[in-house]
C-alpha cells in the first residue's frame, strides 16, 4: 500500500516515453474510430444519393 501512495504522491513530470505511449494509444483509437465511422457514413451517403436520384 505504501508503494501505491508514493506513486500517487509523485509529482514528477511525464517522460518522453510516457508521452510517446499516450500519442501511440490515442492514434490507434482514433484510427479505429475513423475506420468504423467511415464505413457507416459511406453507407448513409450512398442511401441518400440513391433516394435523390
N, CA, C and O atoms as a CHARMM CRD file, in Angstrom:
* protein
*
  212
    1    1 UNK  N      0.82500  -1.19900   0.00000 PROA 1      0.00000
    2    1 UNK  CA     0.00000   0.00000   0.00000 PROA 1      0.00000
    3    1 UNK  C      0.86300   1.25400   0.00000 PROA 1      0.00000
    4    1 UNK  O      0.47900   2.27200  -0.57700 PROA 1      0.00000
    5    2 UNK  N      2.01300   1.19100   0.63600 PROA 2      0.00000
    6    2 UNK  CA     2.89800   2.36200   0.65900 PROA 2      0.00000
    7    2 UNK  C      3.39300   2.70300  -0.73200 PROA 2      0.00000
    8    2 UNK  O      3.54900   3.87600  -1.07000 PROA 2      0.00000
    9    3 UNK  N      3.64300   1.67900  -1.54200 PROA 3      0.00000
   10    3 UNK  CA     4.09900   1.92500  -2.90900 PROA 3      0.00000
   11    3 UNK  C      3.05800   2.66700  -3.72600 PROA 3      0.00000
   12    3 UNK  O      3.39300   3.55400  -4.51100 PROA 3      0.00000
   13    4 UNK  N      1.79100   2.30400  -3.54200 PROA 4      0.00000
   14    4 UNK  CA     0.70500   2.96900  -4.26300 PROA 4      0.00000
   15    4 UNK  C      0.57700   4.41800  -3.82200 PROA 4      0.00000
   16    4 UNK  O      0.41100   5.31100  -4.65300 PROA 4      0.00000
   17    5 UNK  N      0.65200   4.65300  -2.53200 PROA 5      0.00000
   18    5 UNK  CA     0.55600   6.01900  -2.01400 PROA 5      0.00000
   19    5 UNK  C      1.72200   6.86900  -2.51200 PROA 5      0.00000
   20    5 UNK  O      1.54400   8.03800  -2.85500 PROA 5      0.00000
   21    6 UNK  N      2.90000   6.28400  -2.55000 PROA 6      0.00000
   22    6 UNK  CA     4.06200   7.01800  -3.04600 PROA 6      0.00000
   23    6 UNK  C      3.90800   7.33800  -4.52900 PROA 6      0.00000
   24    6 UNK  O      4.26400   8.42600  -4.98100 PROA 6      0.00000
   25    7 UNK  N      3.37100   6.37400  -5.28100 PROA 7      0.00000
   26    7 UNK  CA     3.14400   6.59600  -6.70900 PROA 7      0.00000
   27    7 UNK  C      2.15300   7.73500  -6.93000 PROA 7      0.00000
   28    7 UNK  O      2.35900   8.58100  -7.80000 PROA 7      0.00000
   29    8 UNK  N      1.07700   7.75600  -6.14200 PROA 8      0.00000
   30    8 UNK  CA     0.05900   8.79300  -6.31400 PROA 8      0.00000
   31    8 UNK  C      0.56300  10.16400  -5.88700 PROA 8      0.00000
   32    8 UNK  O      0.11500  11.17900  -6.42100 PROA 8      0.00000
   33    9 UNK  N      1.48700  10.21000  -4.93300 PROA 9      0.00000
   34    9 UNK  CA     2.03000  11.48600  -4.47400 PROA 9      0.00000
   35    9 UNK  C      3.16700  11.98900  -5.35400 PROA 9      0.00000
   36    9 UNK  O      3.54000  13.15900  -5.27100 PROA 9      0.00000
   37   10 UNK  N      3.71100  11.14100  -6.17800 PROA 10     0.00000
   38   10 UNK  CA     4.83100  11.51500  -7.02400 PROA 10     0.00000
   39   10 UNK  C      4.36500  12.53800  -8.05300 PROA 10     0.00000
   40   10 UNK  O      3.48000  12.25500  -8.86000 PROA 10     0.00000
   41   11 UNK  N      4.96100  13.72700  -8.02300 PROA 11     0.00000
   42   11 UNK  CA     4.53000  14.77900  -8.94500 PROA 11     0.00000
   43   11 UNK  C      5.59400  15.10100  -9.99200 PROA 11     0.00000
   44   11 UNK  O      5.62300  16.20500 -10.53600 PROA 11     0.00000
   45   12 UNK  N      6.45500  14.14300 -10.26800 PROA 12     0.00000
   46   12 UNK  CA     7.44100  14.33500 -11.33800 PROA 12     0.00000
   47   12 UNK  C      6.72200  14.39800 -12.67600 PROA 12     0.00000
   48   12 UNK  O      5.65700  13.80800 -12.86000 PROA 12     0.00000
   49   13 UNK  N      7.32400  15.12100 -13.59700 PROA 13     0.00000
   50   13 UNK  CA     6.73800  15.23700 -14.92600 PROA 13     0.00000
   51   13 UNK  C      6.83400  13.93300 -15.70300 PROA 13     0.00000
   52   13 UNK  O      7.66100  13.07000 -15.40700 PROA 13     0.00000
   53   14 UNK  N      5.97900  13.81100 -16.68900 PROA 14     0.00000
   54   14 UNK  CA     5.98600  12.61400 -17.52500 PROA 14     0.00000
   55   14 UNK  C      7.22300  12.62300 -18.42500 PROA 14     0.00000
   56   14 UNK  O      7.67300  13.67600 -18.87600 PROA 14     0.00000
   57   15 UNK  N      7.74500  11.46300 -18.66800 PROA 15     0.00000
   58   15 UNK  CA     8.92800  11.35600 -19.51700 PROA 15     0.00000
   59   15 UNK  C      8.51500  11.27600 -20.98900 PROA 15     0.00000
   60   15 UNK  O      7.33600  11.14200 -21.31500 PROA 15     0.00000
   61   16 UNK  N      9.49400  11.36000 -21.84700 PROA 16     0.00000
   62   16 UNK  CA     9.25100  11.30000 -23.27500 PROA 16     0.00000
   63   16 UNK  C      8.62000   9.96900 -23.67000 PROA 16     0.00000
   64   16 UNK  O      7.77200   9.92100 -24.56000 PROA 16     0.00000
   65   17 UNK  N      9.02900   8.90300 -23.01700 PROA 17     0.00000
   66   17 UNK  CA     8.47400   7.58300 -23.31800 PROA 17     0.00000
   67   17 UNK  C      6.99200   7.53800 -22.98100 PROA 17     0.00000
   68   17 UNK  O      6.20400   6.97400 -23.74000 PROA 17     0.00000
   69   18 UNK  N      6.60300   8.12000 -21.85700 PROA 18     0.00000
   70   18 UNK  CA     5.18900   8.14500 -21.47700 PROA 18     0.00000
   71   18 UNK  C      4.37300   8.95200 -22.48000 PROA 18     0.00000
   72   18 UNK  O      3.27100   8.54600 -22.84800 PROA 18     0.00000
   73   19 UNK  N      4.89900  10.08100 -22.92300 PROA 19     0.00000
   74   19 UNK  CA     4.19200  10.87700 -23.92200 PROA 19     0.00000
   75   19 UNK  C      4.07200  10.11300 -25.23400 PROA 19     0.00000
   76   19 UNK  O      3.03400  10.17700 -25.89200 PROA 19     0.00000
   77   20 UNK  N      5.11400   9.39500 -25.62200 PROA 20     0.00000
   78   20 UNK  CA     5.06900   8.60600 -26.84800 PROA 20     0.00000
   79   20 UNK  C      4.00100   7.52100 -26.74900 PROA 20     0.00000
   80   20 UNK  O      3.28900   7.26600 -27.72000 PROA 20     0.00000
   81   21 UNK  N      3.88300   6.88300 -25.59400 PROA 21     0.00000
   82   21 UNK  CA     2.85600   5.84700 -25.40100 PROA 21     0.00000
   83   21 UNK  C      1.45400   6.44400 -25.48000 PROA 21     0.00000
   84   21 UNK  O      0.55600   5.84700 -26.07400 PROA 21     0.00000
   85   22 UNK  N      1.26800   7.60300 -24.89300 PROA 22     0.00000
   86   22 UNK  CA    -0.03800   8.25900 -24.93700 PROA 22     0.00000
   87   22 UNK  C     -0.40300   8.60000 -26.38000 PROA 22     0.00000
   88   22 UNK  O     -1.53400   8.36400 -26.80400 PROA 22     0.00000
   89   23 UNK  N      0.53800   9.14700 -27.13000 PROA 23     0.00000
   90   23 UNK  CA     0.28500   9.50500 -28.52700 PROA 23     0.00000
   91   23 UNK  C     -0.01900   8.26400 -29.35000 PROA 23     0.00000
   92   23 UNK  O     -0.91700   8.27700 -30.19100 PROA 23     0.00000
   93   24 UNK  N      0.72600   7.19300 -29.10900 PROA 24     0.00000
   94   24 UNK  CA     0.51000   5.95800 -29.86000 PROA 24     0.00000
   95   24 UNK  C     -0.87700   5.38600 -29.58600 PROA 24     0.00000
   96   24 UNK  O     -1.58000   5.00700 -30.52300 PROA 24     0.00000
   97   25 UNK  N     -1.28000   5.31800 -28.33100 PROA 25     0.00000
   98   25 UNK  CA    -2.59400   4.76100 -27.98900 PROA 25     0.00000
   99   25 UNK  C     -3.71500   5.64000 -28.53500 PROA 25     0.00000
  100   25 UNK  O     -4.71600   5.12700 -29.03600 PROA 25     0.00000
  101   26 UNK  N     -3.55800   6.94500 -28.44300 PROA 26     0.00000
  102   26 UNK  CA    -4.56200   7.86100 -28.98500 PROA 26     0.00000
  103   26 UNK  C     -4.69000   7.68800 -30.49200 PROA 26     0.00000
  104   26 UNK  O     -5.79900   7.70000 -31.02500 PROA 26     0.00000
  105   27 UNK  N     -3.57600   7.52800 -31.17700 PROA 27     0.00000
  106   27 UNK  CA    -3.60200   7.33700 -32.62400 PROA 27     0.00000
  107   27 UNK  C     -4.30700   6.04300 -33.00500 PROA 27     0.00000
  108   27 UNK  O     -5.08400   6.01000 -33.95900 PROA 27     0.00000
  109   28 UNK  N     -4.03500   4.97800 -32.25800 PROA 28     0.00000
  110   28 UNK  CA    -4.67100   3.68600 -32.54700 PROA 28     0.00000
  111   28 UNK  C     -6.18100   3.78700 -32.37400 PROA 28     0.00000
  112   28 UNK  O     -6.93600   3.32100 -33.22600 PROA 28     0.00000
  113   29 UNK  N     -6.62500   4.39300 -31.27500 PROA 29     0.00000
  114   29 UNK  CA    -8.06400   4.52700 -31.03700 PROA 29     0.00000
  115   29 UNK  C     -8.71300   5.44600 -32.06700 PROA 29     0.00000
  116   29 UNK  O     -9.83200   5.18500 -32.50900 PROA 29     0.00000
  117   30 UNK  N     -8.02600   6.51300 -32.45200 PROA 30     0.00000
  118   30 UNK  CA    -8.58900   7.43400 -33.45100 PROA 30     0.00000
  119   30 UNK  C     -8.72800   6.74700 -34.80900 PROA 30     0.00000
  120   30 UNK  O     -9.74400   6.90700 -35.48700 PROA 30     0.00000
  121   31 UNK  N     -7.71600   5.98600 -35.20300 PROA 31     0.00000
  122   31 UNK  CA    -7.80100   5.27700 -36.48000 PROA 31     0.00000
  123   31 UNK  C     -8.91700   4.24000 -36.47600 PROA 31     0.00000
  124   31 UNK  O     -9.63000   4.08700 -37.46900 PROA 31     0.00000
  125   32 UNK  N     -9.06900   3.53300 -35.36900 PROA 32     0.00000
  126   32 UNK  CA   -10.14000   2.54000 -35.26700 PROA 32     0.00000
  127   32 UNK  C    -11.51100   3.21700 -35.36500 PROA 32     0.00000
  128   32 UNK  O    -12.40700   2.71200 -36.04100 PROA 32     0.00000
  129   33 UNK  N    -11.66900   4.34800 -34.69500 PROA 33     0.00000
  130   33 UNK  CA   -12.94200   5.06900 -34.74000 PROA 33     0.00000
  131   33 UNK  C    -13.22300   5.59500 -36.14600 PROA 33     0.00000
  132   33 UNK  O    -14.35200   5.50700 -36.62800 PROA 33     0.00000
  133   34 UNK  N    -12.21200   6.13300 -36.79700 PROA 34     0.00000
  134   34 UNK  CA   -12.40700   6.65700 -38.15400 PROA 34     0.00000
  135   34 UNK  C    -12.74600   5.55300 -39.14300 PROA 34     0.00000
  136   34 UNK  O    -13.57300   5.74700 -40.03400 PROA 34     0.00000
  137   35 UNK  N    -12.11900   4.41100 -38.99100 PROA 35     0.00000
  138   35 UNK  CA   -12.43100   3.30100 -39.90000 PROA 35     0.00000
  139   35 UNK  C    -13.86800   2.83700 -39.69400 PROA 35     0.00000
  140   35 UNK  O    -14.58200   2.56000 -40.65800 PROA 35     0.00000
  141   36 UNK  N    -14.28400   2.75400 -38.44400 PROA 36     0.00000
  142   36 UNK  CA   -15.64500   2.30600 -38.14300 PROA 36     0.00000
  143   36 UNK  C    -16.67700   3.32300 -38.63200 PROA 36     0.00000
  144   36 UNK  O    -17.66300   2.95100 -39.26900 PROA 36     0.00000
  145   37 UNK  N    -16.45600   4.58500 -38.33800 PROA 37     0.00000
  146   37 UNK  CA   -17.39900   5.62200 -38.74400 PROA 37     0.00000
  147   37 UNK  C    -17.35400   5.86500 -40.24400 PROA 37     0.00000
  148   37 UNK  O    -18.35900   6.26500 -40.83100 PROA 37     0.00000
  149   38 UNK  N    -16.21900   5.63400 -40.86800 PROA 38     0.00000
  150   38 UNK  CA   -16.08900   5.83700 -42.30800 PROA 38     0.00000
  151   38 UNK  C    -17.00700   4.92800 -43.09000 PROA 38     0.00000
  152   38 UNK  O    -17.64900   5.36800 -44.04400 PROA 38     0.00000
  153   39 UNK  N    -17.08100   3.66400 -42.70300 PROA 39     0.00000
  154   39 UNK  CA   -17.94900   2.72000 -43.39700 PROA 39     0.00000
  155   39 UNK  C    -19.42300   3.09300 -43.19400 PROA 39     0.00000
  156   39 UNK  O    -20.22300   3.00500 -44.12500 PROA 39     0.00000
  157   40 UNK  N    -19.76400   3.50000 -42.00100 PROA 40     0.00000
  158   40 UNK  CA   -21.15900   3.85500 -41.72200 PROA 40     0.00000
  159   40 UNK  C    -21.56400   5.11200 -42.48400 PROA 40     0.00000
  160   40 UNK  O    -22.65900   5.17300 -43.04300 PROA 40     0.00000
  161   41 UNK  N    -20.68800   6.11300 -42.50900 PROA 41     0.00000
  162   41 UNK  CA   -21.03700   7.35100 -43.20500 PROA 41     0.00000
  163   41 UNK  C    -21.12000   7.13000 -44.70900 PROA 41     0.00000
  164   41 UNK  O    -21.93500   7.76400 -45.37900 PROA 41     0.00000
  165   42 UNK  N    -20.30000   6.25200 -45.24500 PROA 42     0.00000
  166   42 UNK  CA   -20.37800   5.93800 -46.67100 PROA 42     0.00000
  167   42 UNK  C    -21.72500   5.31600 -47.00500 PROA 42     0.00000
  168   42 UNK  O    -22.33500   5.66200 -48.01700 PROA 42     0.00000
  169   43 UNK  N    -22.18800   4.41100 -46.17100 PROA 43     0.00000
  170   43 UNK  CA   -23.48900   3.78000 -46.40300 PROA 43     0.00000
  171   43 UNK  C    -24.62500   4.80000 -46.33000 PROA 43     0.00000
  172   43 UNK  O    -25.55200   4.74900 -47.13800 PROA 43     0.00000
  173   44 UNK  N    -24.56200   5.70900 -45.38600 PROA 44     0.00000
  174   44 UNK  CA   -25.61800   6.72200 -45.24900 PROA 44     0.00000
  175   44 UNK  C    -25.62700   7.61900 -46.48300 PROA 44     0.00000
  176   44 UNK  O    -26.68800   7.89000 -47.04600 PROA 44     0.00000
  177   45 UNK  N    -24.45600   8.07900 -46.90500 PROA 45     0.00000
  178   45 UNK  CA   -24.39700   8.96900 -48.07100 PROA 45     0.00000
  179   45 UNK  C    -24.83800   8.25700 -49.34900 PROA 45     0.00000
  180   45 UNK  O    -25.46700   8.86600 -50.21500 PROA 45     0.00000
  181   46 UNK  N    -24.51600   6.99200 -49.46600 PROA 46     0.00000
  182   46 UNK  CA   -24.96400   6.22800 -50.62600 PROA 46     0.00000
  183   46 UNK  C    -26.48100   6.09900 -50.64300 PROA 46     0.00000
  184   46 UNK  O    -27.10100   6.23200 -51.69800 PROA 46     0.00000
  185   47 UNK  N    -27.07800   5.84300 -49.49700 PROA 47     0.00000
  186   47 UNK  CA   -28.53700   5.74600 -49.40800 PROA 47     0.00000
  187   47 UNK  C    -29.21200   7.06600 -49.75400 PROA 47     0.00000
  188   47 UNK  O    -30.23400   7.08600 -50.44000 PROA 47     0.00000
  189   48 UNK  N    -28.64300   8.15800 -49.28200 PROA 48     0.00000
  190   48 UNK  CA   -29.19400   9.48400 -49.59600 PROA 48     0.00000
  191   48 UNK  C    -29.10000   9.75200 -51.09300 PROA 48     0.00000
  192   48 UNK  O    -30.05800  10.23000 -51.70200 PROA 48     0.00000
  193   49 UNK  N    -27.95700   9.44700 -51.68300 PROA 49     0.00000
  194   49 UNK  CA   -27.77800   9.66900 -53.13000 PROA 49     0.00000
  195   49 UNK  C    -28.74100   8.81800 -53.93600 PROA 49     0.00000
  196   49 UNK  O    -29.27700   9.28000 -54.94300 PROA 49     0.00000
  197   50 UNK  N    -28.97100   7.57900 -53.51200 PROA 50     0.00000
  198   50 UNK  CA   -29.90200   6.70100 -54.22700 PROA 50     0.00000
  199   50 UNK  C    -31.33900   7.20500 -54.13500 PROA 50     0.00000
  200   50 UNK  O    -32.10100   7.09800 -55.09500 PROA 50     0.00000
  201   51 UNK  N    -31.70400   7.75000 -52.98600 PROA 51     0.00000
  202   51 UNK  CA   -33.05800   8.26000 -52.82500 PROA 51     0.00000
  203   51 UNK  C    -33.27800   9.54500 -53.62200 PROA 51     0.00000
  204   51 UNK  O    -34.38800   9.81200 -54.08300 PROA 51     0.00000
  205   52 UNK  N    -32.22700  10.33300 -53.78000 PROA 52     0.00000
  206   52 UNK  CA   -32.35700  11.57900 -54.53600 PROA 52     0.00000
  207   52 UNK  C    -32.41800  11.34300 -56.04400 PROA 52     0.00000
  208   52 UNK  O    -32.96800  12.16600 -56.77500 PROA 52     0.00000
  209   53 UNK  N    -31.86500  10.24200 -56.50800 PROA 53     0.00000
  210   53 UNK  CA   -31.84600  10.01300 -57.96800 PROA 53     0.00000
  211   53 UNK  C    -33.04900   9.23700 -58.43700 PROA 53     0.00000
  212   53 UNK  O    -33.18100   8.96400 -59.63100 PROA 53     0.00000
